[in-house]
Each structure stands twice: as C-alpha cells, then as structure tokens.
Amino acid sequence: MPGNRLPCYSVKVEIPSEVGRPAATYYLVQADSQPAAINAVKKALSGPCEAVEATLSLVRPETVEALGLHPGMPRRI
C-alpha cells in the first residue's frame, strides 16, 4: 500500500424524500473492497436507501484513528 495508507471508501447514499429528489449523504468506511464498503453502509442504515457510488481513498493511519474508523463500520461525513 503506497505510503502505508489504509483503504477507505467514500460511499454516496441516496435516501428517498417526500419532496421528490433524494437526499444524498456520504459515509467513510474502512474496507478492503468497494462491495464490502457498500454492504457495510447498507447494513448500518435502517430504512430505504440506495448506495449509488463508492470511491476509493487511501487514508493515513493517524487520520483513521482520529476519526475513530474501524473496519466495516461506516462513519457519516
């Protein structure tokens, strides 16, 4: 892994709203793959939602620790 960084994914989630357009929320997940990150977010959320995009970000271990990220546990950003 370049520079000793950890694989994390920024996952965009769309939540249906009553006014038409879905609201977008982003979560950061420490995961080994895009599907694992999406599944972790879906598992953590209750109610209807759709994970529409997951983007890989390599994050420093100090940042992961400061944010309190743990593998497979999404954090809203």
PDB file of N, CA, C and O in Angstrom:
ATOM      1  N   MET A   1       0.855  -1.171   0.000  1.00  0.00           N
ATOM      2  CA  MET A   1       0.000   0.000   0.000  1.00  0.00           C
ATOM      3  C   MET A   1       0.901   1.235   0.000  1.00  0.00           C
ATOM      4  O   MET A   1       1.798   1.333   0.837  1.00  0.00           O
ATOM      5  N   PRO A   2       0.684   2.178  -0.919  1.00  0.00           N
ATOM      6  CA  PRO A   2       1.555   3.343  -1.023  1.00  0.00           C
ATOM      7  C   PRO A   2       1.555   4.189   0.245  1.00  0.00           C
ATOM      8  O   PRO A   2       0.499   4.575   0.747  1.00  0.00           O
ATOM      9  N   GLY A   3       2.752   4.473   0.757  1.00  0.00           N
ATOM     10  CA  GLY A   3       2.858   5.363   1.902  1.00  0.00           C
ATOM     11  C   GLY A   3       2.201   4.859   3.162  1.00  0.00           C
ATOM     12  O   GLY A   3       1.857   5.654   4.037  1.00  0.00           O
ATOM     13  N   ASN A   4       2.016   3.545   3.280  1.00  0.00           N
ATOM     14  CA  ASN A   4       1.403   2.967   4.476  1.00  0.00           C
ATOM     15  C   ASN A   4       0.013   3.539   4.740  1.00  0.00           C
ATOM     16  O   ASN A   4      -0.320   3.841   5.886  1.00  0.00           O
ATOM     17  N   ARG A   5      -0.778   3.689   3.728  1.00  0.00           N
ATOM     18  CA  ARG A   5      -2.138   4.213   3.875  1.00  0.00           C
ATOM     19  C   ARG A   5      -3.139   3.066   3.857  1.00  0.00           C
ATOM     20  O   ARG A   5      -2.878   2.000   3.299  1.00  0.00           O
ATOM     21  N   LEU A   6      -4.269   3.300   4.467  1.00  0.00           N
ATOM     22  CA  LEU A   6      -5.303   2.270   4.590  1.00  0.00           C
ATOM     23  C   LEU A   6      -6.410   2.504   3.566  1.00  0.00           C
ATOM     24  O   LEU A   6      -6.778   3.649   3.306  1.00  0.00           O
ATOM     25  N   PRO A   7      -6.946   1.426   2.980  1.00  0.00           N
ATOM     26  CA  PRO A   7      -8.025   1.590   2.007  1.00  0.00           C
ATOM     27  C   PRO A   7      -9.340   1.942   2.708  1.00  0.00           C
ATOM     28  O   PRO A   7      -9.822   1.204   3.567  1.00  0.00           O
ATOM     29  N   CYS A   8      -9.895   3.067   2.327  1.00  0.00           N
ATOM     30  CA  CYS A   8     -11.203   3.503   2.813  1.00  0.00           C
ATOM     31  C   CYS A   8     -12.027   3.905   1.595  1.00  0.00           C
ATOM     32  O   CYS A   8     -11.478   4.243   0.546  1.00  0.00           O
ATOM     33  N   TYR A   9     -13.322   3.864   1.740  1.00  0.00           N
ATOM     34  CA  TYR A   9     -14.215   4.231   0.647  1.00  0.00           C
ATOM     35  C   TYR A   9     -15.175   5.315   1.103  1.00  0.00           C
ATOM     36  O   TYR A   9     -15.730   5.256   2.200  1.00  0.00           O
ATOM     37  N   SER A  10     -15.359   6.294   0.250  1.00  0.00           N
ATOM     38  CA  SER A  10     -16.390   7.297   0.439  1.00  0.00           C
ATOM     39  C   SER A  10     -17.612   6.768  -0.303  1.00  0.00           C
ATOM     40  O   SER A  10     -17.587   6.611  -1.524  1.00  0.00           O
ATOM     41  N   VAL A  11     -18.674   6.496   0.438  1.00  0.00           N
ATOM     42  CA  VAL A  11     -19.876   5.901  -0.150  1.00  0.00           C
ATOM     43  C   VAL A  11     -21.001   6.928  -0.158  1.00  0.00           C
ATOM     44  O   VAL A  11     -21.406   7.432   0.890  1.00  0.00           O
ATOM     45  N   LYS A  12     -21.498   7.230  -1.348  1.00  0.00           N
ATOM     46  CA  LYS A  12     -22.627   8.151  -1.504  1.00  0.00           C
ATOM     47  C   LYS A  12     -23.913   7.339  -1.398  1.00  0.00           C
ATOM     48  O   LYS A  12     -24.097   6.337  -2.089  1.00  0.00           O
ATOM     49  N   VAL A  13     -24.791   7.796  -0.518  1.00  0.00           N
ATOM     50  CA  VAL A  13     -26.062   7.105  -0.286  1.00  0.00           C
ATOM     51  C   VAL A  13     -27.195   8.074  -0.585  1.00  0.00           C
ATOM     52  O   VAL A  13     -27.186   9.216  -0.126  1.00  0.00           O
ATOM     53  N   GLU A  14     -28.160   7.615  -1.351  1.00  0.00           N
ATOM     54  CA  GLU A  14     -29.348   8.422  -1.619  1.00  0.00           C
ATOM     55  C   GLU A  14     -30.514   7.875  -0.813  1.00  0.00           C
ATOM     56  O   GLU A  14     -30.811   6.680  -0.839  1.00  0.00           O
ATOM     57  N   ILE A  15     -31.167   8.785  -0.095  1.00  0.00           N
ATOM     58  CA  ILE A  15     -32.310   8.421   0.737  1.00  0.00           C
ATOM     59  C   ILE A  15     -33.531   9.118   0.149  1.00  0.00           C
ATOM     60  O   ILE A  15     -33.532  10.338  -0.015  1.00  0.00           O
ATOM     61  N   PRO A  16     -34.573   8.349  -0.167  1.00  0.00           N
ATOM     62  CA  PRO A  16     -35.769   8.954  -0.762  1.00  0.00           C
ATOM     63  C   PRO A  16     -36.374  10.017   0.154  1.00  0.00           C
ATOM     64  O   PRO A  16     -36.374   9.876   1.377  1.00  0.00           O
ATOM     65  N   SER A  17     -36.887  11.079  -0.459  1.00  0.00           N
ATOM     66  CA  SER A  17     -37.572  12.114   0.315  1.00  0.00           C
ATOM     67  C   SER A  17     -38.964  12.312  -0.249  1.00  0.00           C
ATOM     68  O   SER A  17     -39.260  11.909  -1.373  1.00  0.00           O
ATOM     69  N   GLU A  18     -39.798  12.928   0.537  1.00  0.00           N
ATOM     70  CA  GLU A  18     -41.185  13.128   0.122  1.00  0.00           C
ATOM     71  C   GLU A  18     -41.341  14.257  -0.890  1.00  0.00           C
ATOM     72  O   GLU A  18     -42.377  14.357  -1.548  1.00  0.00           O
ATOM     73  N   VAL A  19     -40.328  15.107  -1.022  1.00  0.00           N
ATOM     74  CA  VAL A  19     -40.423  16.225  -1.949  1.00  0.00           C
ATOM     75  C   VAL A  19     -39.895  15.901  -3.340  1.00  0.00           C
ATOM     76  O   VAL A  19     -39.788  16.790  -4.185  1.00  0.00           O
ATOM     77  N   GLY A  20     -39.569  14.656  -3.579  1.00  0.00           N
ATOM     78  CA  GLY A  20     -39.165  14.255  -4.914  1.00  0.00           C
ATOM     79  C   GLY A  20     -37.726  13.808  -5.026  1.00  0.00           C
ATOM     80  O   GLY A  20     -37.451  12.614  -5.149  1.00  0.00           O
ATOM     81  N   ARG A  21     -36.820  14.738  -4.984  1.00  0.00           N
ATOM     82  CA  ARG A  21     -35.407  14.420  -5.159  1.00  0.00           C
ATOM     83  C   ARG A  21     -34.831  13.760  -3.913  1.00  0.00           C
ATOM     84  O   ARG A  21     -35.067  14.231  -2.801  1.00  0.00           O
ATOM     85  N   PRO A  22     -34.072  12.666  -4.088  1.00  0.00           N
ATOM     86  CA  PRO A  22     -33.486  12.003  -2.913  1.00  0.00           C
ATOM     87  C   PRO A  22     -32.385  12.855  -2.280  1.00  0.00           C
ATOM     88  O   PRO A  22     -31.682  13.596  -2.967  1.00  0.00           O
ATOM     89  N   ALA A  23     -32.252  12.737  -0.974  1.00  0.00           N
ATOM     90  CA  ALA A  23     -31.189  13.426  -0.246  1.00  0.00           C
ATOM     91  C   ALA A  23     -29.931  12.564  -0.303  1.00  0.00           C
ATOM     92  O   ALA A  23     -30.001  11.347  -0.129  1.00  0.00           O
ATOM     93  N   ALA A  24     -28.789  13.187  -0.544  1.00  0.00           N
ATOM     94  CA  ALA A  24     -27.525  12.460  -0.605  1.00  0.00           C
ATOM     95  C   ALA A  24     -26.757  12.639   0.702  1.00  0.00           C
ATOM     96  O   ALA A  24     -26.664  13.743   1.240  1.00  0.00           O
ATOM     97  N   THR A  25     -26.218  11.545   1.195  1.00  0.00           N
ATOM     98  CA  THR A  25     -25.397  11.533   2.399  1.00  0.00           C
ATOM     99  C   THR A  25     -24.153  10.723   2.082  1.00  0.00           C
ATOM    100  O   THR A  25     -24.207   9.783   1.288  1.00  0.00           O
ATOM    101  N   TYR A  26     -23.043  11.076   2.690  1.00  0.00           N
ATOM    102  CA  TYR A  26     -21.785  10.379   2.445  1.00  0.00           C
ATOM    103  C   TYR A  26     -21.281   9.709   3.720  1.00  0.00           C
ATOM    104  O   TYR A  26     -21.406  10.245   4.821  1.00  0.00           O
ATOM    105  N   TYR A  27     -20.716   8.532   3.538  1.00  0.00           N
ATOM    106  CA  TYR A  27     -20.131   7.768   4.642  1.00  0.00           C
ATOM    107  C   TYR A  27     -18.713   7.369   4.266  1.00  0.00           C
ATOM    108  O   TYR A  27     -18.424   7.090   3.102  1.00  0.00           O
ATOM    109  N   LEU A  28     -17.827   7.344   5.262  1.00  0.00           N
ATOM    110  CA  LEU A  28     -16.471   6.867   5.070  1.00  0.00           C
ATOM    111  C   LEU A  28     -16.374   5.506   5.746  1.00  0.00           C
ATOM    112  O   LEU A  28     -16.751   5.348   6.908  1.00  0.00           O
ATOM    113  N   VAL A  29     -15.863   4.522   5.003  1.00  0.00           N
ATOM    114  CA  VAL A  29     -15.782   3.158   5.514  1.00  0.00           C
ATOM    115  C   VAL A  29     -14.384   2.602   5.258  1.00  0.00           C
ATOM    116  O   VAL A  29     -13.870   2.686   4.143  1.00  0.00           O
ATOM    117  N   GLN A  30     -13.784   2.043   6.278  1.00  0.00           N
ATOM    118  CA  GLN A  30     -12.518   1.332   6.095  1.00  0.00           C
ATOM    119  C   GLN A  30     -12.884  -0.074   5.639  1.00  0.00           C
ATOM    120  O   GLN A  30     -13.492  -0.836   6.390  1.00  0.00           O
ATOM    121  N   ALA A  31     -12.513  -0.416   4.408  1.00  0.00           N
ATOM    122  CA  ALA A  31     -12.871  -1.713   3.830  1.00  0.00           C
ATOM    123  C   ALA A  31     -11.836  -2.117   2.785  1.00  0.00           C
ATOM    124  O   ALA A  31     -11.090  -1.282   2.275  1.00  0.00           O
ATOM    125  N   ASP A  32     -11.807  -3.408   2.479  1.00  0.00           N
ATOM    126  CA  ASP A  32     -10.847  -3.932   1.511  1.00  0.00           C
ATOM    127  C   ASP A  32     -11.331  -3.862   0.071  1.00  0.00           C
ATOM    128  O   ASP A  32     -10.538  -3.991  -0.861  1.00  0.00           O
ATOM    129  N   SER A  33     -12.649  -3.655  -0.114  1.00  0.00           N
ATOM    130  CA  SER A  33     -13.182  -3.613  -1.475  1.00  0.00           C
ATOM    131  C   SER A  33     -14.411  -2.712  -1.536  1.00  0.00           C
ATOM    132  O   SER A  33     -15.027  -2.396  -0.517  1.00  0.00           O
ATOM    133  N   GLN A  34     -14.748  -2.312  -2.752  1.00  0.00           N
ATOM    134  CA  GLN A  34     -15.918  -1.467  -2.972  1.00  0.00           C
ATOM    135  C   GLN A  34     -17.207  -2.176  -2.534  1.00  0.00           C
ATOM    136  O   GLN A  34     -18.017  -1.570  -1.833  1.00  0.00           O
ATOM    137  N   PRO A  35     -17.424  -3.443  -2.925  1.00  0.00           N
ATOM    138  CA  PRO A  35     -18.648  -4.129  -2.477  1.00  0.00           C
ATOM    139  C   PRO A  35     -18.732  -4.250  -0.949  1.00  0.00           C
ATOM    140  O   PRO A  35     -19.817  -4.130  -0.381  1.00  0.00           O
ATOM    141  N   ALA A  36     -17.603  -4.486  -0.287  1.00  0.00           N
ATOM    142  CA  ALA A  36     -17.604  -4.604   1.177  1.00  0.00           C
ATOM    143  C   ALA A  36     -17.996  -3.274   1.815  1.00  0.00           C
ATOM    144  O   ALA A  36     -18.727  -3.257   2.806  1.00  0.00           O
ATOM    145  N   ALA A  37     -17.523  -2.169   1.264  1.00  0.00           N
ATOM    146  CA  ALA A  37     -17.861  -0.845   1.798  1.00  0.00           C
ATOM    147  C   ALA A  37     -19.350  -0.560   1.622  1.00  0.00           C
ATOM    148  O   ALA A  37     -20.007  -0.082   2.547  1.00  0.00           O
ATOM    149  N   ILE A  38     -19.879  -0.851   0.442  1.00  0.00           N
ATOM    150  CA  ILE A  38     -21.307  -0.619   0.177  1.00  0.00           C
ATOM    151  C   ILE A  38     -22.165  -1.485   1.094  1.00  0.00           C
ATOM    152  O   ILE A  38     -23.148  -1.004   1.658  1.00  0.00           O
ATOM    153  N   ASN A  39     -21.805  -2.746   1.244  1.00  0.00           N
ATOM    154  CA  ASN A  39     -22.575  -3.642   2.115  1.00  0.00           C
ATOM    155  C   ASN A  39     -22.535  -3.178   3.566  1.00  0.00           C
ATOM    156  O   ASN A  39     -23.538  -3.282   4.272  1.00  0.00           O
ATOM    157  N   ALA A  40     -21.401  -2.670   4.019  1.00  0.00           N
ATOM    158  CA  ALA A  40     -21.289  -2.184   5.397  1.00  0.00           C
ATOM    159  C   ALA A  40     -22.228  -1.009   5.637  1.00  0.00           C
ATOM    160  O   ALA A  40     -22.855  -0.917   6.693  1.00  0.00           O
ATOM    161  N   VAL A  41     -22.327  -0.114   4.662  1.00  0.00           N
ATOM    162  CA  VAL A  41     -23.216   1.041   4.803  1.00  0.00           C
ATOM    163  C   VAL A  41     -24.671   0.591   4.791  1.00  0.00           C
ATOM    164  O   VAL A  41     -25.460   1.023   5.630  1.00  0.00           O
ATOM    165  N   LYS A  42     -25.030  -0.269   3.851  1.00  0.00           N
ATOM    166  CA  LYS A  42     -26.414  -0.757   3.771  1.00  0.00           C
ATOM    167  C   LYS A  42     -26.828  -1.465   5.056  1.00  0.00           C
ATOM    168  O   LYS A  42     -27.957  -1.317   5.525  1.00  0.00           O
ATOM    169  N   LYS A  43     -25.905  -2.231   5.616  1.00  0.00           N
ATOM    170  CA  LYS A  43     -26.175  -2.968   6.841  1.00  0.00           C
ATOM    171  C   LYS A  43     -26.390  -2.027   8.031  1.00  0.00           C
ATOM    172  O   LYS A  43     -27.208  -2.305   8.908  1.00  0.00           O
ATOM    173  N   ALA A  44     -25.653  -0.919   8.057  1.00  0.00           N
ATOM    174  CA  ALA A  44     -25.716   0.016   9.179  1.00  0.00           C
ATOM    175  C   ALA A  44     -26.946   0.918   9.146  1.00  0.00           C
ATOM    176  O   ALA A  44     -27.368   1.435  10.181  1.00  0.00           O
ATOM    177  N   LEU A  45     -27.518   1.108   7.963  1.00  0.00           N
ATOM    178  CA  LEU A  45     -28.660   2.018   7.831  1.00  0.00           C
ATOM    179  C   LEU A  45     -29.973   1.265   7.925  1.00  0.00           C
ATOM    180  O   LEU A  45     -30.108   0.141   7.442  1.00  0.00           O
ATOM    181  N   SER A  46     -30.928   1.912   8.556  1.00  0.00           N
ATOM    182  CA  SER A  46     -32.267   1.323   8.585  1.00  0.00           C
ATOM    183  C   SER A  46     -33.150   2.158   7.659  1.00  0.00           C
ATOM    184  O   SER A  46     -32.971   3.370   7.540  1.00  0.00           O
ATOM    185  N   GLY A  47     -34.068   1.518   7.031  1.00  0.00           N
ATOM    186  CA  GLY A  47     -34.952   2.227   6.128  1.00  0.00           C
ATOM    187  C   GLY A  47     -34.473   2.172   4.700  1.00  0.00           C
ATOM    188  O   GLY A  47     -33.401   1.639   4.410  1.00  0.00           O
ATOM    189  N   PRO A  48     -35.273   2.725   3.806  1.00  0.00           N
ATOM    190  CA  PRO A  48     -34.937   2.666   2.385  1.00  0.00           C
ATOM    191  C   PRO A  48     -33.776   3.587   2.033  1.00  0.00           C
ATOM    192  O   PRO A  48     -33.758   4.760   2.407  1.00  0.00           O
ATOM    193  N   CYS A  49     -32.818   3.041   1.314  1.00  0.00           N
ATOM    194  CA  CYS A  49     -31.687   3.835   0.837  1.00  0.00           C
ATOM    195  C   CYS A  49     -31.041   3.092  -0.314  1.00  0.00           C
ATOM    196  O   CYS A  49     -31.276   1.901  -0.517  1.00  0.00           O
ATOM    197  N   GLU A  50     -30.219   3.815  -1.065  1.00  0.00           N
ATOM    198  CA  GLU A  50     -29.511   3.199  -2.172  1.00  0.00           C
ATOM    199  C   GLU A  50     -28.085   3.741  -2.209  1.00  0.00           C
ATOM    200  O   GLU A  50     -27.874   4.944  -2.360  1.00  0.00           O
ATOM    201  N   ALA A  51     -27.109   2.845  -2.071  1.00  0.00           N
ATOM    202  CA  ALA A  51     -25.715   3.231  -2.192  1.00  0.00           C
ATOM    203  C   ALA A  51     -25.427   3.335  -3.681  1.00  0.00           C
ATOM    204  O   ALA A  51     -25.448   2.330  -4.392  1.00  0.00           O
ATOM    205  N   VAL A  52     -25.160   4.533  -4.150  1.00  0.00           N
ATOM    206  CA  VAL A  52     -25.041   4.750  -5.587  1.00  0.00           C
ATOM    207  C   VAL A  52     -23.600   4.858  -6.079  1.00  0.00           C
ATOM    208  O   VAL A  52     -23.341   4.756  -7.278  1.00  0.00           O
ATOM    209  N   GLU A  53     -22.666   5.064  -5.156  1.00  0.00           N
ATOM    210  CA  GLU A  53     -21.291   5.274  -5.604  1.00  0.00           C
ATOM    211  C   GLU A  53     -20.345   5.027  -4.428  1.00  0.00           C
ATOM    212  O   GLU A  53     -20.628   5.430  -3.300  1.00  0.00           O
ATOM    213  N   ALA A  54     -19.236   4.371  -4.696  1.00  0.00           N
ATOM    214  CA  ALA A  54     -18.197   4.171  -3.677  1.00  0.00           C
ATOM    215  C   ALA A  54     -16.853   4.469  -4.324  1.00  0.00           C
ATOM    216  O   ALA A  54     -16.490   3.861  -5.331  1.00  0.00           O
ATOM    217  N   THR A  55     -16.121   5.407  -3.739  1.00  0.00           N
ATOM    218  CA  THR A  55     -14.856   5.854  -4.293  1.00  0.00           C
ATOM    219  C   THR A  55     -13.723   5.530  -3.328  1.00  0.00           C
ATOM    220  O   THR A  55     -13.795   5.855  -2.142  1.00  0.00           O
ATOM    221  N   LEU A  56     -12.684   4.893  -3.839  1.00  0.00           N
ATOM    222  CA  LEU A  56     -11.533   4.523  -3.019  1.00  0.00           C
ATOM    223  C   LEU A  56     -10.729   5.754  -2.627  1.00  0.00           C
ATOM    224  O   LEU A  56     -10.449   6.621  -3.456  1.00  0.00           O
ATOM    225  N   SER A  57     -10.367   5.816  -1.364  1.00  0.00           N
ATOM    226  CA  SER A  57      -9.476   6.847  -0.839  1.00  0.00           C
ATOM    227  C   SER A  57      -8.456   6.152   0.039  1.00  0.00           C
ATOM    228  O   SER A  57      -8.822   5.332   0.881  1.00  0.00           O
ATOM    229  N   LEU A  58      -7.182   6.463  -0.142  1.00  0.00           N
ATOM    230  CA  LEU A  58      -6.158   5.895   0.722  1.00  0.00           C
ATOM    231  C   LEU A  58      -5.907   6.903   1.841  1.00  0.00           C
ATOM    232  O   LEU A  58      -5.523   8.044   1.585  1.00  0.00           O
ATOM    233  N   VAL A  59      -6.127   6.474   3.075  1.00  0.00           N
ATOM    234  CA  VAL A  59      -6.114   7.374   4.223  1.00  0.00           C
ATOM    235  C   VAL A  59      -4.994   6.988   5.180  1.00  0.00           C
ATOM    236  O   VAL A  59      -4.738   5.805   5.407  1.00  0.00           O
ATOM    237  N   ARG A  60      -4.339   7.982   5.732  1.00  0.00           N
ATOM    238  CA  ARG A  60      -3.264   7.733   6.698  1.00  0.00           C
ATOM    239  C   ARG A  60      -3.813   7.076   7.957  1.00  0.00           C
ATOM    240  O   ARG A  60      -4.928   7.377   8.383  1.00  0.00           O
ATOM    241  N   PRO A  61      -3.035   6.181   8.552  1.00  0.00           N
ATOM    242  CA  PRO A  61      -3.472   5.520   9.784  1.00  0.00           C
ATOM    243  C   PRO A  61      -3.817   6.515  10.898  1.00  0.00           C
ATOM    244  O   PRO A  61      -4.740   6.269  11.675  1.00  0.00           O
ATOM    245  N   GLU A  62      -3.087   7.639  10.986  1.00  0.00           N
ATOM    246  CA  GLU A  62      -3.380   8.641  12.016  1.00  0.00           C
ATOM    247  C   GLU A  62      -4.765   9.250  11.818  1.00  0.00           C
ATOM    248  O   GLU A  62      -5.472   9.533  12.785  1.00  0.00           O
ATOM    249  N   THR A  63      -5.146   9.449  10.558  1.00  0.00           N
ATOM    250  CA  THR A  63      -6.455  10.015  10.253  1.00  0.00           C
ATOM    251  C   THR A  63      -7.555   9.014  10.579  1.00  0.00           C
ATOM    252  O   THR A  63      -8.592   9.378  11.133  1.00  0.00           O
ATOM    253  N   VAL A  64      -7.321   7.752  10.233  1.00  0.00           N
ATOM    254  CA  VAL A  64      -8.286   6.693  10.544  1.00  0.00           C
ATOM    255  C   VAL A  64      -8.501   6.634  12.051  1.00  0.00           C
ATOM    256  O   VAL A  64      -9.633   6.522  12.522  1.00  0.00           O
ATOM    257  N   GLU A  65      -7.416   6.709  12.797  1.00  0.00           N
ATOM    258  CA  GLU A  65      -7.505   6.667  14.264  1.00  0.00           C
ATOM    259  C   GLU A  65      -8.227   7.900  14.804  1.00  0.00           C
ATOM    260  O   GLU A  65      -9.079   7.778  15.685  1.00  0.00           O
ATOM    261  N   ALA A  66      -7.901   9.077  14.292  1.00  0.00           N
ATOM    262  CA  ALA A  66      -8.532  10.312  14.752  1.00  0.00           C
ATOM    263  C   ALA A  66     -10.032  10.328  14.486  1.00  0.00           C
ATOM    264  O   ALA A  66     -10.802  10.876  15.275  1.00  0.00           O
ATOM    265  N   LEU A  67     -10.449   9.720  13.363  1.00  0.00           N
ATOM    266  CA  LEU A  67     -11.878   9.659  13.026  1.00  0.00           C
ATOM    267  C   LEU A  67     -12.604   8.526  13.741  1.00  0.00           C
ATOM    268  O   LEU A  67     -13.833   8.452  13.721  1.00  0.00           O
ATOM    269  N   GLY A  68     -11.834   7.649  14.372  1.00  0.00           N
ATOM    270  CA  GLY A  68     -12.445   6.510  15.062  1.00  0.00           C
ATOM    271  C   GLY A  68     -12.997   5.473  14.102  1.00  0.00           C
ATOM    272  O   GLY A  68     -13.977   4.795  14.411  1.00  0.00           O
ATOM    273  N   LEU A  69     -12.370   5.345  12.930  1.00  0.00           N
ATOM    274  CA  LEU A  69     -12.837   4.363  11.954  1.00  0.00           C
ATOM    275  C   LEU A  69     -12.368   2.964  12.337  1.00  0.00           C
ATOM    276  O   LEU A  69     -11.236   2.771  12.781  1.00  0.00           O
ATOM    277  N   HIS A  70     -13.246   2.006  12.159  1.00  0.00           N
ATOM    278  CA  HIS A  70     -12.929   0.600  12.373  1.00  0.00           C
ATOM    279  C   HIS A  70     -13.384  -0.149  11.123  1.00  0.00           C
ATOM    280  O   HIS A  70     -14.369   0.246  10.499  1.00  0.00           O
ATOM    281  N   PRO A  71     -12.693  -1.213  10.747  1.00  0.00           N
ATOM    282  CA  PRO A  71     -13.073  -1.945   9.534  1.00  0.00           C
ATOM    283  C   PRO A  71     -14.555  -2.336   9.521  1.00  0.00           C
ATOM    284  O   PRO A  71     -15.072  -2.930  10.467  1.00  0.00           O
ATOM    285  N   GLY A  72     -15.217  -1.983   8.417  1.00  0.00           N
ATOM    286  CA  GLY A  72     -16.617  -2.353   8.224  1.00  0.00           C
ATOM    287  C   GLY A  72     -17.625  -1.532   9.006  1.00  0.00           C
ATOM    288  O   GLY A  72     -18.812  -1.857   8.997  1.00  0.00           O
ATOM    289  N   MET A  73     -17.187  -0.474   9.683  1.00  0.00           N
ATOM    290  CA  MET A  73     -18.110   0.384  10.450  1.00  0.00           C
ATOM    291  C   MET A  73     -18.121   1.778   9.834  1.00  0.00           C
ATOM    292  O   MET A  73     -17.177   2.545  10.025  1.00  0.00           O
ATOM    293  N   PRO A  74     -19.188   2.119   9.091  1.00  0.00           N
ATOM    294  CA  PRO A  74     -19.243   3.408   8.406  1.00  0.00           C
ATOM    295  C   PRO A  74     -19.380   4.594   9.363  1.00  0.00           C
ATOM    296  O   PRO A  74     -19.966   4.494  10.441  1.00  0.00           O
ATOM    297  N   ARG A  75     -18.822   5.702   8.927  1.00  0.00           N
ATOM    298  CA  ARG A  75     -18.937   6.941   9.681  1.00  0.00           C
ATOM    299  C   ARG A  75     -19.440   8.021   8.723  1.00  0.00           C
ATOM    300  O   ARG A  75     -18.873   8.227   7.650  1.00  0.00           O
ATOM    301  N   ARG A  76     -20.509   8.706   9.127  1.00  0.00           N
ATOM    302  CA  ARG A  76     -21.078   9.759   8.287  1.00  0.00           C
ATOM    303  C   ARG A  76     -20.113  10.936   8.220  1.00  0.00           C
ATOM    304  O   ARG A  76     -19.563  11.369   9.233  1.00  0.00           O
ATOM    305  N   ILE A  77     -19.917  11.449   6.993  1.00  0.00           N
ATOM    306  CA  ILE A  77     -19.028  12.600   6.822  1.00  0.00           C
ATOM    307  C   ILE A  77     -19.756  13.752   6.172  1.00  0.00           C
ATOM    308  O   ILE A  77     -19.166  14.809   5.948  1.00  0.00           O
TER     309      ILE A  77
END
